[in-house]
Amino acid sequence: MYQASLWQPTVTLATLQQRARLLKKIRAFFDARDVMEVDTQCLSLASITDPHIEVLTSQTRTQGQDVTYYLQTSPEFAMKRLLCAGAGSIYQLGKVFRAEEVGRRHSIEFTMLEWYRLHFDHWQLMDEMQQLLASLIDNDALQCERLSYQAAFLRHTGLDPFRATLQQLQQKAHEHTEYGLQEGDRDTLLELLFASVVEPAIGQHAPCFIHSYPASQAALAKTYVDETGHLVAARFELYWQGMELANGYHELTDADEQARRFIADKQARADMALVDRQFDERLITALQSGLPDCAGVALGVDRLLMLLCQKSHIKEVLPFAHDHA
C-alpha cells in the first residue's frame, strides 16, 4: 500500500549540509593538487567478472538491436582507459551501483570517490589518503596505523594466513561463524575470518591501513615478494572503527596478466554457478596500448559520512534511501 510519508528524505537537514561540505572539501583537495575531475558514463556495454560483486543491468532497444547495458560498479575501467589515453592524474566523484543486499552499510546505489595518481605506488597513495582524511576532518595531526595483512591476522586470530593449514582455518572459522568446517576454499576461509574477526577489531582509535594481502587476493593490483618471502599484492584497504572505507592498488599494467585474471574470475563464477560475465575487452586493449605506472583507490563517501556524522545506518546519510527512492 502507498505510504504518503515516503516522499520525505531519509536524511536530516544538518546531515545534508555536512554532505555538501564534504563533497566541496574533496574537490578542493584535488583541485589544490592539480588532479583533474572526470565524469565517466554510468552505463557500459561491458561488465565486470568479479565473482563477489553482482551487476545491475538495463535492457533496451536502439538502432534496431536489443542492447544490454551494465550500470557501473566502479568507474575504474573507464578511468583506466582515460589514463591510457594520456589524461594524467584524475579523480571521479559520483554514483555507482551494485546488485547486493541492502543493509546497515550497504545500498544498491551509493557515492564513490575514486582517484589515480601517476608515478605513485600504493605506499605513496596511503600517504595521500591520510592527507585527504586529515583535511576532511580538520586534523592535520591525524596519523593512520599501518598493519600488514599477516600481522593483523596473527594479532586477532592467532593464525598465520600464509602458513596455517586448511584444517586450522576451517576450525577457526567454525569457532566464529556458522560456516567453516564445510568450506574447502582457502581464500574464502581467509575472507570469512577477516570479516568476522579482524575487521571489527581494527581502526578503533585511528584509521588503519591493511596492506600486503595474499597474492591470490590481488584483484587488479601488482604483486611482489615481501620481506618475509611471501608473494603479496601491492594492495591496501582502509578501516576506521571497524568499517571498510577504501580499497587501493599499485595498479597492474600487464594486459596479458589482467586477461588471465579475468579468465580465472570467469571460471570462479562458473564454479559458483553464477551468471557468466564477458570481461571488458576495451580495457584489455587499452592496457595493451600502455597504462602509465600509477596507483588508484576507491573510497566509500557515504560510509565516511556515517563516521563523521556518527550515524549507524547508511540510510541516515542518503537524501533518499532505497525504500524512499
ZIQUIKA-V632701 format. One record per residue. RES is the residue in three letters. PHI is phi in radians with two decimals (none if undefined). PSI is psi in whole degrees, -180 to 180 (none if undefined). Layout:
res: <RES	RES>
phi: <PHI	PHI>
psi: <PSI	PSI>
This chain:
res: <MET	TYR	GLN	ALA	SER	LEU	TRP	GLN	PRO	THR	VAL	THR	LEU	ALA	THR	LEU	GLN	GLN	ARG	ALA	ARG	LEU	LEU	LYS	LYS	ILE	ARG	ALA	PHE	PHE	ASP	ALA	ARG	ASP	VAL	MET	GLU	VAL	ASP	THR	GLN	CYS	LEU	SER	LEU	ALA	SER	ILE	THR	ASP	PRO	HIS	ILE	GLU	VAL	LEU	THR	SER	GLN	THR	ARG	THR	GLN	GLY	GLN	ASP	VAL	THR	TYR	TYR	LEU	GLN	THR	SER	PRO	GLU	PHE	ALA	MET	LYS	ARG	LEU	LEU	CYS	ALA	GLY	ALA	GLY	SER	ILE	TYR	GLN	LEU	GLY	LYS	VAL	PHE	ARG	ALA	GLU	GLU	VAL	GLY	ARG	ARG	HIS	SER	ILE	GLU	PHE	THR	MET	LEU	GLU	TRP	TYR	ARG	LEU	HIS	PHE	ASP	HIS	TRP	GLN	LEU	MET	ASP	GLU	MET	GLN	GLN	LEU	LEU	ALA	SER	LEU	ILE	ASP	ASN	ASP	ALA	LEU	GLN	CYS	GLU	ARG	LEU	SER	TYR	GLN	ALA	ALA	PHE	LEU	ARG	HIS	THR	GLY	LEU	ASP	PRO	PHE	ARG	ALA	THR	LEU	GLN	GLN	LEU	GLN	GLN	LYS	ALA	HIS	GLU	HIS	THR	GLU	TYR	GLY	LEU	GLN	GLU	GLY	ASP	ARG	ASP	THR	LEU	LEU	GLU	LEU	LEU	PHE	ALA	SER	VAL	VAL	GLU	PRO	ALA	ILE	GLY	GLN	HIS	ALA	PRO	CYS	PHE	ILE	HIS	SER	TYR	PRO	ALA	SER	GLN	ALA	ALA	LEU	ALA	LYS	THR	TYR	VAL	ASP	GLU	THR	GLY	HIS	LEU	VAL	ALA	ALA	ARG	PHE	GLU	LEU	TYR	TRP	GLN	GLY	MET	GLU	LEU	ALA	ASN	GLY	TYR	HIS	GLU	LEU	THR	ASP	ALA	ASP	GLU	GLN	ALA	ARG	ARG	PHE	ILE	ALA	ASP	LYS	GLN	ALA	ARG	ALA	ASP	MET	ALA	LEU	VAL	ASP	ARG	GLN	PHE	ASP	GLU	ARG	LEU	ILE	THR	ALA	LEU	GLN	SER	GLY	LEU	PRO	ASP	CYS	ALA	GLY	VAL	ALA	LEU	GLY	VAL	ASP	ARG	LEU	LEU	MET	LEU	LEU	CYS	GLN	LYS	SER	HIS	ILE	LYS	GLU	VAL	LEU	PRO	PHE	ALA	HIS	ASP	HIS	ALA>
phi: <none	-1.14	-1.96	-1.07	-1.27	-1.26	-1.29	-1.39	-1.17	-1.71	-2.07	-1.37	-1.07	-1.09	-1.22	-1.08	-1.18	-1.17	-1.07	-1.09	-1.15	-1.09	-1.10	-1.14	-1.15	-1.05	-1.14	-1.13	-1.04	-1.34	-1.09	-1.17	-1.80	1.03	-1.72	-1.39	-1.41	-2.16	-2.46	-1.47	-1.19	-1.47	-1.83	-2.26	-1.42	-2.11	-1.93	-1.91	-1.86	-0.88	-1.25	-1.79	-2.26	-1.85	-1.93	-1.43	-2.15	-2.42	-1.83	-2.59	-2.14	-2.46	0.90	1.36	-2.21	-1.36	-2.24	-1.84	-1.89	-2.01	-1.31	-1.15	-1.52	-2.94	-1.42	-0.93	-1.13	-1.14	-1.17	-1.18	-1.12	-1.16	-1.06	-1.13	-1.53	1.67	-1.20	1.43	-1.12	-2.44	-2.44	-2.45	-2.29	-2.99	-1.49	-2.32	-2.44	-2.49	-1.47	-2.35	-1.12	-1.38	-2.71	-1.07	-2.05	-2.21	-2.40	-1.09	-2.04	-2.62	-1.78	-2.15	-1.82	-2.30	-2.52	-2.27	-2.09	-1.15	1.15	-1.75	-1.81	-1.22	-1.18	-1.14	-1.21	-1.07	-1.02	-1.22	-1.06	-1.09	-1.10	-1.09	-1.05	-1.04	-1.24	-1.31	-1.85	0.96	-2.45	-1.16	-1.55	-1.00	-2.21	-1.64	-1.32	-2.22	-2.34	-1.24	-0.96	-1.09	-1.13	-1.14	-1.14	-1.09	-1.09	-1.85	-2.06	1.42	-1.99	-1.54	-1.11	-1.57	-1.96	-1.08	-1.32	-1.04	-1.15	-1.12	-1.16	-1.08	-1.15	-1.13	-1.12	-1.12	-1.19	-2.00	-2.39	-1.38	-1.81	2.35	-1.13	-1.61	-1.54	-1.88	-1.68	-1.08	-1.13	-1.10	-1.15	-1.06	-1.18	-1.06	-1.17	-1.13	-1.21	-1.58	-2.00	-1.38	-0.93	-1.15	-1.75	-1.78	1.15	-1.33	-1.79	-2.66	-0.97	-2.25	-1.57	-1.80	-2.31	1.04	-1.22	-0.96	-1.03	-1.18	-1.94	-1.27	0.98	-1.90	-1.79	-1.20	-2.14	-2.76	-1.61	-1.47	-1.19	-1.61	1.56	-1.69	-1.35	-2.24	-1.60	-1.42	-2.42	-2.46	-2.24	-1.93	-2.14	-2.52	0.92	1.37	-1.89	-1.30	-1.90	-2.63	-2.43	-2.30	-2.40	-1.44	-1.18	-1.19	-1.95	-1.45	-1.10	-1.15	-1.14	-1.09	-1.11	-1.08	-1.19	-1.10	-1.11	-1.11	-1.07	-1.08	-1.16	-1.09	-1.12	-1.13	-1.11	-1.64	1.03	-1.67	-1.04	-1.20	-2.17	-1.31	-1.26	-1.38	-1.21	-1.13	-1.14	-1.05	-1.08	-1.11	-1.10	-1.12	-1.34	2.09	-1.63	-1.06	-1.02	-2.81	-2.22	-2.42	-2.63	-2.08	-2.14	-1.38	-1.18	-1.12	-1.15	-1.08	-1.12	-0.97	-1.18	-1.16	-1.68	0.98	-1.81	-1.70	-2.35	-1.07	-1.11	-1.35	-2.05	-1.70	-0.90	-2.42	-1.18	-0.97	-1.41	-1.92	-1.19>
psi: <140	134	120	-28	-12	-5	-19	149	158	7	147	161	-40	-41	-37	-40	-39	-35	-45	-41	-39	-47	-38	-41	-40	-47	-37	-38	-49	-32	-39	-22	9	39	123	135	135	164	85	171	149	-27	134	150	-10	157	-172	160	-5	121	-9	1	129	150	140	139	160	127	136	174	124	137	39	9	147	128	136	126	149	128	137	132	-15	149	10	-52	-43	-40	-37	-34	-37	-40	-43	-25	2	22	-23	-169	130	159	160	141	106	-171	142	167	138	136	80	169	137	135	-165	-34	6	138	149	-39	130	172	130	138	124	135	155	133	118	140	19	148	-177	-26	-45	-34	-34	-40	-45	-35	-42	-42	-40	-48	-43	-40	-33	-28	8	50	91	-17	2	131	126	141	149	126	138	156	-43	-46	-42	-41	-45	-43	-40	-15	-19	3	146	117	-21	-25	-18	143	164	-39	-39	-41	-41	-44	-43	-41	-37	-33	-27	-15	172	-8	-179	-69	-31	-6	125	0	124	-46	-37	-40	-43	-42	-38	-47	-39	-44	-37	-26	-48	-51	-46	-16	-13	157	29	-36	-26	155	145	125	127	127	175	57	158	145	-27	-13	29	-28	-111	26	157	163	157	165	123	-176	-15	-2	7	145	119	166	141	69	149	156	149	129	143	123	43	3	132	124	-35	157	121	156	150	109	138	130	-7	110	-40	-42	-39	-41	-40	-40	-38	-42	-40	-39	-43	-39	-40	-40	-40	-42	-30	6	38	161	134	137	126	130	163	100	-24	-38	-45	-44	-40	-43	-36	-30	-19	107	124	151	125	167	146	157	148	134	131	106	-41	-40	-41	-42	-36	-45	-43	-34	0	49	146	-12	139	-29	-20	-9	0	134	-45	110	172	-36	-5	-3	none>
